[in-house]
Amino acid sequence: MAEIRFSTTVRPASYDPESTDSISNELTPWDLQLLLFGPIQKGLLFLKPSPSQEKQLLSDSATVIDHLKSSLSQTLDFFYPLAGRLSTVKDSDNTTSFFLHCNNAGAEFIYAVAPAITVADILEPVYVPRFVHTFFPLNGIQNREGLTKPLLGVQVTELADGFFIGCSINHAVVDGTSFWHFFNSWAEISRGFDKISKPPVFLGKFPTDIDCPTRIPLCDKQLNDGLISFPPQLQERVFNFTKENIAGLKAKANAEMKTTRISSLQALMAHIWRSIIRCRKNIVNSEQETQFNMAIGVRPRLQPPLPKGYFGNAVYFEPVTTKVGELLEHGQGWVALQMNKLIASQQDDEIRNYLKCWVKNPKMLTIASMTSNALLPSSSPRFDVYGNDFGWGKPVAMRSGEANKACRYVTFFQGAEEGSIDTEVCLLPETLRAMENDPEFMEFVIMGKLPTPDWLDH
């Protein structure tokens, strides 16, 4: 649906080859576990700037596209590794060591147009239109292909009445925290900042006592396991949970378990997990196992904590595992408390033990390795989505690309209303229909809505 007008390479505006060309950062186990996954793909939908906004934002000769490309180049001055590539060293024991090489090969910048598509065409449908996937670059690749493919790809798609800024970053280089750190910083530069509010920190060396680089034995089966494209039968829908409804879920979960430990997000995740499993039509055996793969953020848990602004991956996955019968027989509070206990147990000792075990026996995360009843959460409502003003106003929506959604992805992200959370689920159509007709699930859901008329009044 999006017609590409041009594709170009963008490099840091003030690149100094003598200061960065020789830098090769070691990839950590947190990075390496994601080599066979796809990139992080998140994008923001904006209304077009008014003539007065354009005049204030742009120089006489510039366009919005020129401005975004120029500000991207300036942002790469701070995030110069994103203009690099992955590199490898083949070892004598048939293993491979991976590095992040800051060689200034450049990021990809694409300008595309879709003049027949409006902002409403994206927001009004119940299900996310499939054409949204064409608003993202670097589709259909694995992170290991960063040897030759850009680590960062940006596509700006001009719609009839808006712009969609789609960003794809190699997941072996960034996690969600670092992804939005870059996105937030680009928005700051775009709206006129000379410096970014939070400079990234690149350590170069792994901040623990394990030996690096880690040698990875990659076999053909592993490589093939990762080669799973977006299944055409899946559909995506965004469910919105208001601040008040989330508070209700949290209160309900804590009351059931007579505790105050359960957080808002844990209560919401438990609600989503139970609803999806309850509504799946192919589960006939209550003894089947089901998993919710919790993303464990390492930054504050490692002792000493990682530096503020640490750029890279600092997350790993630990499953909450239970039988389908147990999940459904127990209430939402019991499920949320299992999540709470798992997260609470992941402290410095457990993190270091995880790393040591992983180095001895590297396990790559692949879509094929996910069990049929497993869910993989993505993103976080803590990330700043709606503060990304590029100089003409805040976004009206966030959408994600096709990468990694074959494994029953559930994306949690900040809602447009303060304190709300949007949840994007990617499931079989019959499961989505069952959820929509499930009173226990929909009791806490509100329907999505278009921007209010005053937002549209330019």
C-alpha positions as semicolon CSV with decimal commas, in nm:
position;residue;x (nm);y (nm);z (nm)
1;M;0,000;0,000;0,000
2;A;0,295;0,235;0,053
3;E;0,484;0,345;-0,259
4;I;0,853;0,412;-0,192
5;R;0,973;0,740;-0,341
6;F;1,336;0,709;-0,235
7;S;1,568;0,520;-0,003
8;T;1,894;0,669;0,117
9;T;2,169;0,606;0,369
10;V;2,193;0,840;0,667
11;R;2,511;0,872;0,872
12;P;2,597;1,072;1,184
13;A;2,625;1,442;1,105
14;S;2,962;1,483;1,278
15;Y;3,115;1,142;1,224
16;D;3,480;1,112;1,326
17;P;3,626;0,790;1,179
18;E;3,933;0,806;1,402
19;S;3,724;0,807;1,719
20;T;3,470;0,537;1,629
21;D;3,578;0,326;1,330
22;S;3,796;0,094;1,533
23;I;3,536;0,039;1,806
24;S;3,396;-0,312;1,827
25;N;3,162;-0,365;2,120
26;E;3,115;-0,718;2,248
27;L;2,761;-0,850;2,225
28;T;2,636;-0,976;2,560
29;P;2,428;-1,290;2,625
30;W;2,130;-1,056;2,654
31;D;2,202;-0,945;2,295
32;L;2,302;-1,283;2,156
33;Q;1,988;-1,466;2,269
34;L;1,795;-1,260;2,012
35;L;2,011;-1,318;1,702
36;L;1,747;-1,544;1,545
37;F;1,458;-1,312;1,626
38;G;1,345;-1,017;1,417
39;P;1,397;-0,644;1,480
40;I;1,194;-0,426;1,712
41;Q;0,937;-0,247;1,495
42;K;0,736;0,036;1,644
43;G;0,589;0,339;1,471
44;L;0,394;0,654;1,547
45;L;0,099;0,803;1,361
46;F;0,079;1,181;1,334
47;L;-0,164;1,425;1,182
48;K;0,000;1,649;0,921
49;P;0,135;1,979;1,050
50;S;-0,070;2,287;0,975
51;P;0,083;2,556;0,747
52;S;0,172;2,765;1,053
53;Q;0,337;2,465;1,222
54;E;0,535;2,386;0,906
55;K;0,652;2,746;0,881
56;Q;0,772;2,740;1,240
57;L;0,939;2,400;1,204
58;L;1,108;2,427;0,866
59;S;1,350;2,653;0,683
60;D;1,234;2,808;0,357
61;S;1,374;2,530;0,140
62;A;1,313;2,228;0,364
63;T;1,026;1,980;0,367
64;V;0,908;1,768;0,658
65;I;1,099;1,477;0,504
66;D;1,420;1,681;0,471
67;H;1,384;1,795;0,831
68;L;1,331;1,443;0,966
69;K;1,627;1,308;0,768
70;S;1,853;1,589;0,890
71;S;1,747;1,552;1,253
72;L;1,799;1,175;1,228
73;S;2,157;1,238;1,117
74;Q;2,212;1,469;1,413
75;T;2,064;1,211;1,650
76;L;2,305;0,948;1,521
77;D;2,588;1,168;1,651
78;F;2,479;1,047;1,995
79;F;2,376;0,694;1,888
80;Y;2,657;0,627;1,639
81;P;2,660;0,244;1,690
82;L;2,322;0,233;1,513
83;A;2,504;0,342;1,197
84;G;2,730;0,037;1,225
85;R;2,695;-0,332;1,148
86;L;2,744;-0,662;1,323
87;S;3,071;-0,844;1,269
88;T;3,184;-1,198;1,344
89;V;3,493;-1,399;1,420
90;K;3,492;-1,767;1,325
91;D;3,656;-1,978;1,591
92;S;3,851;-2,302;1,545
93;D;3,584;-2,507;1,722
94;N;3,319;-2,413;1,461
95;T;3,164;-2,151;1,687
96;T;3,109;-1,784;1,607
97;S;3,168;-1,472;1,814
98;F;2,958;-1,164;1,737
99;F;3,050;-0,798;1,779
100;L;2,892;-0,459;1,714
101;H;3,127;-0,281;1,476
102;C;3,098;0,100;1,460
103;N;3,201;0,132;1,097
104;N;2,963;0,413;0,994
105;A;2,801;0,202;0,721
106;G;2,486;0,404;0,787
107;A;2,119;0,372;0,869
108;E;1,844;0,334;0,608
109;F;1,597;0,619;0,556
110;I;1,294;0,560;0,333
111;Y;1,034;0,810;0,217
112;A;0,710;0,652;0,098
113;V;0,367;0,784;0,007
114;A;0,020;0,636;0,047
115;P;-0,208;0,921;-0,070
116;A;-0,523;0,708;-0,064
117;I;-0,486;0,622;0,306
118;T;-0,608;0,851;0,583
119;V;-0,543;0,856;0,958
120;A;-0,899;0,731;1,006
121;D;-0,827;0,432;0,779
122;I;-0,575;0,317;1,039
123;L;-0,769;0,404;1,354
124;E;-1,130;0,323;1,264
125;P;-1,113;-0,051;1,179
126;V;-1,165;-0,297;1,463
127;Y;-0,858;-0,490;1,349
128;V;-0,525;-0,334;1,259
129;P;-0,515;-0,313;0,878
130;R;-0,251;-0,538;0,725
131;F;-0,118;-0,249;0,513
132;V;0,033;-0,097;0,830
133;H;0,313;-0,356;0,798
134;T;0,425;-0,186;0,477
135;F;0,503;0,127;0,681
136;F;0,809;-0,043;0,832
137;P;1,152;-0,117;0,682
138;L;1,359;-0,432;0,738
139;N;1,066;-0,672;0,719
140;G;1,130;-1,046;0,705
141;I;1,488;-1,049;0,836
142;Q;1,662;-1,193;1,140
143;N;1,888;-0,991;1,366
144;R;2,190;-1,202;1,263
145;E;2,159;-1,042;0,918
146;G;2,290;-0,721;1,069
147;L;2,624;-0,833;0,927
148;T;2,513;-0,682;0,596
149;K;2,174;-0,520;0,667
150;P;2,133;-0,184;0,844
151;L;2,091;-0,201;1,219
152;L;1,849;0,091;1,200
153;G;1,583;0,150;0,940
154;V;1,336;0,441;0,935
155;Q;1,043;0,480;0,699
156;V;0,839;0,799;0,686
157;T;0,512;0,734;0,502
158;E;0,309;1,036;0,394
159;L;-0,065;0,972;0,414
160;A;-0,350;1,187;0,281
161;D;-0,374;1,372;0,612
162;G;-0,087;1,245;0,821
163;F;0,258;1,092;0,856
164;F;0,354;0,752;0,990
165;I;0,710;0,725;1,124
166;G;0,803;0,357;1,135
167;C;1,127;0,255;1,304
168;S;1,298;-0,087;1,292
169;I;1,609;-0,153;1,503
170;N;1,807;-0,475;1,526
171;H;1,694;-0,650;1,846
172;A;2,044;-0,789;1,908
173;V;2,156;-0,428;1,955
174;V;1,867;-0,273;2,154
175;D;1,587;-0,373;2,387
176;G;1,265;-0,177;2,429
177;T;1,420;0,067;2,676
178;S;1,702;0,155;2,436
179;F;1,467;0,162;2,136
180;W;1,251;0,431;2,294
181;H;1,560;0,609;2,430
182;F;1,666;0,658;2,069
183;F;1,314;0,747;1,947
184;N;1,260;1,000;2,228
185;S;1,600;1,158;2,158
186;W;1,529;1,189;1,785
187;A;1,204;1,371;1,866
188;E;1,397;1,611;2,092
189;I;1,649;1,692;1,818
190;S;1,368;1,730;1,563
191;R;1,189;1,992;1,770
192;G;1,504;2,197;1,818
193;F;1,711;2,061;2,105
194;D;2,088;2,108;2,069
195;K;2,152;1,826;2,317
196;I;1,946;1,527;2,419
197;S;1,814;1,501;2,773
198;K;1,963;1,157;2,842
199;P;2,289;1,068;2,664
200;P;2,336;0,695;2,593
201;V;2,609;0,500;2,772
202;F;2,811;0,245;2,571
203;L;3,020;0,022;2,794
204;G;3,209;-0,172;2,528
205;K;3,282;-0,452;2,778
206;F;3,023;-0,675;2,942
207;P;2,954;-0,545;3,295
208;T;2,991;-0,879;3,479
209;D;3,267;-1,124;3,562
210;I;3,187;-1,377;3,289
211;D;3,422;-1,424;2,996
212;C;3,339;-1,248;2,671
213;P;3,304;-1,278;2,381
214;T;3,063;-1,569;2,401
215;R;3,112;-1,835;2,138
216;I;2,789;-1,939;1,968
217;P;2,745;-2,279;1,796
218;L;2,497;-2,196;1,518
219;C;2,363;-2,498;1,329
220;D;2,143;-2,507;1,019
221;K;1,839;-2,621;1,220
222;Q;1,862;-2,317;1,446
223;L;1,889;-2,084;1,148
224;N;1,589;-2,245;0,981
225;D;1,385;-2,232;1,302
226;G;1,410;-1,857;1,294
227;L;1,286;-1,823;0,937
228;I;0,915;-1,787;1,009
229;S;0,731;-1,503;0,839
230;F;0,412;-1,337;0,956
231;P;0,135;-1,600;0,925
232;P;-0,136;-1,463;0,694
233;Q;-0,417;-1,609;0,905
234;L;-0,334;-1,398;1,212
235;Q;-0,514;-1,077;1,296
236;E;-0,421;-0,789;1,528
237;R;-0,638;-0,581;1,754
238;V;-0,566;-0,308;2,007
239;F;-0,764;-0,323;2,332
240;N;-0,763;-0,013;2,555
241;F;-0,769;-0,029;2,933
242;T;-0,842;0,295;3,115
243;K;-0,662;0,405;3,430
244;E;-0,979;0,333;3,630
245;N;-1,025;-0,016;3,484
246;I;-0,660;-0,103;3,547
247;A;-0,702;0,009;3,907
248;G;-1,004;-0,220;3,926
249;L;-0,804;-0,517;3,796
250;K;-0,527;-0,447;4,046
251;A;-0,768;-0,417;4,338
252;K;-0,946;-0,737;4,236
253;A;-0,621;-0,936;4,208
254;N;-0,485;-0,814;4,542
255;A;-0,818;-0,873;4,719
256;E;-0,836;-1,232;4,592
257;M;-0,493;-1,308;4,736
258;K;-0,521;-1,083;5,046
259;T;-0,205;-0,894;4,954
260;T;-0,088;-0,557;4,825
261;R;0,210;-0,694;4,628
262;I;0,049;-0,730;4,286
263;S;0,118;-0,440;4,050
264;S;-0,116;-0,289;3,794
265;L;0,077;-0,440;3,503
266;Q;0,091;-0,786;3,663
267;A;-0,285;-0,776;3,718
268;L;-0,341;-0,674;3,354
269;M;-0,103;-0,939;3,217
270;A;-0,279;-1,208;3,421
271;H;-0,615;-1,089;3,288
272;I;-0,491;-1,106;2,929
273;W;-0,326;-1,449;2,971
274;R;-0,632;-1,613;3,126
275;S;-0,858;-1,459;2,862
276;I;-0,652;-1,578;2,566
277;I;-0,622;-1,934;2,698
278;R;-0,991;-1,945;2,793
279;C;-1,088;-1,835;2,441
280;R;-0,857;-2,061;2,241
281;K;-1,057;-2,329;2,062
282;N;-0,784;-2,591;2,022
283;I;-0,720;-2,650;2,394
284;V;-0,907;-2,962;2,499
285;N;-0,678;-3,098;2,771
286;S;-0,661;-2,923;3,107
287;E;-0,327;-3,097;3,171
288;Q;-0,159;-2,908;2,886
289;E;0,108;-2,664;2,997
290;T;0,086;-2,295;2,920
291;Q;0,357;-2,033;2,962
292;F;0,378;-1,657;2,995
293;N;0,737;-1,557;2,921
294;M;0,814;-1,271;3,156
295;A;1,064;-1,012;3,038
296;I;1,302;-0,950;3,327
297;G;1,459;-0,603;3,316
298;V;1,818;-0,619;3,441
299;R;1,914;-0,251;3,469
300;P;1,804;-0,190;3,832
301;R;1,848;-0,550;3,949
302;L;2,216;-0,603;3,873
303;Q;2,445;-0,491;4,156
304;P;2,587;-0,243;4,106
305;P;2,306;-0,125;3,876
306;L;2,385;-0,057;3,514
307;P;2,461;0,309;3,437
308;K;2,170;0,538;3,367
309;G;2,133;0,547;2,991
310;Y;2,293;0,203;2,935
311;F;2,237;0,135;2,566
312;G;2,185;-0,221;2,449
313;N;1,986;-0,520;2,568
314;A;1,942;-0,563;2,941
315;V;1,655;-0,809;2,955
316;Y;1,604;-1,184;2,952
317;F;1,300;-1,410;2,964
318;E;1,179;-1,644;3,238
319;P;0,852;-1,834;3,198
320;V;0,566;-1,857;3,443
321;T;0,448;-2,211;3,371
322;T;0,125;-2,374;3,481
323;K;-0,132;-2,620;3,353
324;V;-0,428;-2,489;3,157
325;G;-0,666;-2,628;3,418
326;E;-0,484;-2,452;3,701
327;L;-0,474;-2,125;3,510
328;L;-0,848;-2,126;3,455
329;E;-0,956;-2,275;3,788
330;H;-0,764;-2,021;3,991
331;G;-0,862;-1,657;3,977
332;Q;-0,679;-1,368;3,820
333;G;-0,514;-1,287;4,153
334;W;-0,347;-1,628;4,180
335;V;-0,204;-1,596;3,829
336;A;-0,080;-1,241;3,891
337;L;0,084;-1,350;4,217
338;Q;0,282;-1,621;4,034
339;M;0,414;-1,347;3,805
340;N;0,495;-1,129;4,104
341;K;0,687;-1,408;4,279
342;L;0,892;-1,487;3,968
343;I;0,989;-1,124;3,913
344;A;1,074;-1,073;4,279
345;S;1,307;-1,376;4,272
346;Q;1,518;-1,232;3,988
347;Q;1,792;-1,042;4,170
348;D;2,168;-1,006;4,130
349;D;2,264;-1,366;4,219
350;E;1,999;-1,515;3,991
351;I;2,098;-1,285;3,705
352;R;2,466;-1,377;3,730
353;N;2,380;-1,746;3,753
354;Y;2,159;-1,714;3,443
355;L;2,449;-1,557;3,254
356;K;2,698;-1,826;3,357
357;C;2,459;-2,103;3,255
358;W;2,382;-1,932;2,925
359;V;2,750;-1,895;2,834
360;K;2,805;-2,266;2,899
361;N;2,498;-2,364;2,698
362;P;2,379;-2,080;2,469
363;K;2,008;-2,099;2,394
364;M;1,880;-1,884;2,113
365;L;1,524;-1,758;2,132
366;T;1,333;-1,865;1,821
367;I;0,969;-1,857;1,723
368;A;0,977;-2,233;1,666
369;S;1,097;-2,287;2,023
370;M;0,783;-2,131;2,168
371;T;0,527;-2,386;2,286
372;S;0,180;-2,372;2,131
373;N;0,028;-2,232;2,449
374;A;0,305;-1,980;2,524
375;L;0,268;-1,603;2,513
376;L;0,551;-1,355;2,471
377;P;0,491;-1,001;2,601
378;S;0,655;-0,709;2,427
379;S;0,723;-0,346;2,515
380;S;0,609;-0,172;2,834
381;P;0,358;0,098;2,932
382;R;0,649;0,273;3,106
383;F;0,801;0,374;2,771
384;D;0,730;0,730;2,660
385;V;0,522;0,694;2,344
386;Y;0,300;1,001;2,339
387;G;0,574;1,245;2,441
388;N;0,736;1,205;2,099
389;D;0,663;1,547;1,953
390;F;0,876;1,601;1,641
391;G;0,783;1,967;1,626
392;W;0,420;1,974;1,521
393;G;0,234;1,791;1,797
394;K;0,205;1,459;1,973
395;P;0,123;1,131;1,795
396;V;-0,235;1,008;1,782
397;A;-0,151;0,637;1,791
398;M;0,127;0,380;1,807
399;R;0,137;0,065;1,594
400;S;0,393;-0,212;1,556
401;G;0,529;-0,403;1,258
402;E;0,507;-0,768;1,162
403;A;0,833;-0,891;1,317
404;N;0,811;-1,177;1,570
405;K;0,432;-1,186;1,579
406;A;0,413;-1,548;1,470
407;C;0,476;-1,646;1,833
408;R;0,157;-1,501;1,986
409;Y;0,292;-1,159;2,065
410;V;0,113;-0,940;2,317
411;T;0,234;-0,580;2,315
412;F;0,172;-0,355;2,617
413;F;0,224;0,016;2,562
414;Q;0,127;0,355;2,695
415;G;-0,224;0,465;2,606
416;A;-0,313;0,811;2,477
417;E;-0,507;0,897;2,794
418;E;-0,301;0,945;3,109
419;G;-0,264;0,622;3,305
420;S;-0,424;0,405;3,036
421;I;-0,261;0,105;2,871
422;D;-0,314;-0,022;2,516
423;T;-0,266;-0,392;2,451
424;E;-0,205;-0,511;2,096
425;V;-0,275;-0,884;2,059
426;C;-0,190;-1,090;1,752
427;L;-0,394;-1,411;1,742
428;L;-0,606;-1,637;1,525
429;P;-0,934;-1,471;1,421
430;E;-1,149;-1,720;1,611
431;T;-0,960;-1,649;1,934
432;L;-1,005;-1,274;1,891
433;R;-1,378;-1,319;1,822
434;A;-1,415;-1,532;2,134
435;M;-1,238;-1,267;2,342
436;E;-1,468;-0,999;2,206
437;N;-1,767;-1,207;2,317
438;D;-1,617;-1,293;2,657
439;P;-1,790;-1,079;2,925
440;E;-1,518;-1,149;3,183
441;F;-1,254;-1,004;2,949
442;M;-1,450;-0,718;2,796
443;E;-1,572;-0,592;3,135
444;F;-1,243;-0,402;3,166
445;V;-1,198;-0,300;2,800
446;I;-1,307;0,019;2,627
447;M;-1,328;0,051;2,252
448;G;-1,062;0,248;2,066
449;K;-1,146;0,598;1,951
450;L;-1,039;0,850;1,691
451;P;-0,866;1,176;1,775
452;T;-1,110;1,432;1,911
453;P;-1,223;1,704;1,668
454;D;-1,006;1,977;1,826
455;W;-0,695;1,768;1,748
456;L;-0,800;1,769;1,386
457;D;-0,863;2,144;1,374
458;H;-0,560;2,298;1,206
